[in-house]
Amino acid sequence: MRAITVRDREAGVGGLALTELPSPHAAENDIIVQVHAAGFTRGELDWPGTWTDRAGRDRTPSVPGHEVSGVVAELGYGTTGLTVGQRVFGLTDWSRDGALAEYVAVEARNLAPLPADVDHVVAAALPISGLSAWQALFDHARLETGQTVLINGVGGAVGFVAAQLAREAGARVIGAGRASDRHAAGELGVHQFVDLEGERLEDIGEVDVVLDVIGGEIRDRCTALVRPGGTLVTIADPPTVHPRAGRAVFFVVESKREQLTQLINRLRSGRLAPLVDNVISLADAPAAFAAGARGRTIVKVTSDGKPA
């Protein structure tokens, strides 16, 4: 099968290459997915799981891309709940080969059924951003109607979805980002926008929840904004400064079928849309990412069963 692989950690996205690999094997409780579309996050080239398996053994060349949408091609021994030919989407395992390939092996529990009226490209843009936003707001921060949430990085994939989920939940949403994100924030209906390049975060006052996808100094400055009993949630890196009378939480997103289903139901009803800036083919992916493809880029792997 065709796949995008990485071999050299130091090379970064410049080390992505289109290669031929053997098709994956379906282990117990696995599903082999014929990939139609996949999402790639540049940051995953810094994740340990991209380069070693769970036992710490080198597993290069490895296939990146952990968001997948496609069709079930094969079931491993003992796999239940999904069937061959069924459309699915979800997250691939962090320490196994990903979805920038024509086929990928995924634990069945990490996938959810994909309705026929949802495009694979749109579905592949949803798992990491959607699950990260959902788990940050509702599992960890326990956001409630009437509360105020500050979303750092509102113009990015996670912030884009989080703003929509928070507004639907009845929260007052403050979005923070670059000046160029102001228009997008307005389209999302945020109640206030803070330009991190020219305005002071500290002027917004106290908030109940901070969702941070930026980390570093911006995240640390936000701790002073968390009102007593509030929560700062970050997916960037573990916080070094904590709110004086609140909580600080760092987490790694998990694939949960019931949450994927909640997200896709909102998408189908028009209440939610993921961010998609560019769509490229598998063959074009190495050059596009090496050239610095900007925005949320989804890789279209197959179209009607044929190479895209």
PyMOL commands that set and color helices and strands:
alter all, ss='L'
color gray80, all
select helices_A, chain A and resi 9-15+42-46+48-50+108-110+120-124+127-140+157-168+179-188+201-204+216-225+257-268+285-290
alter helices_A, ss='H'
color red, helices_A
select strands_A, chain A and resi 2-5+17-20+30-39+67-75+87-91+103-107+111-113+148-152+172-177+192-195+207-212+226-234+247-250+278-281+297-300+302-303+306-307
alter strands_A, ss='S'
color yellow, strands_A
deselect
rebuild
show_as cartoon
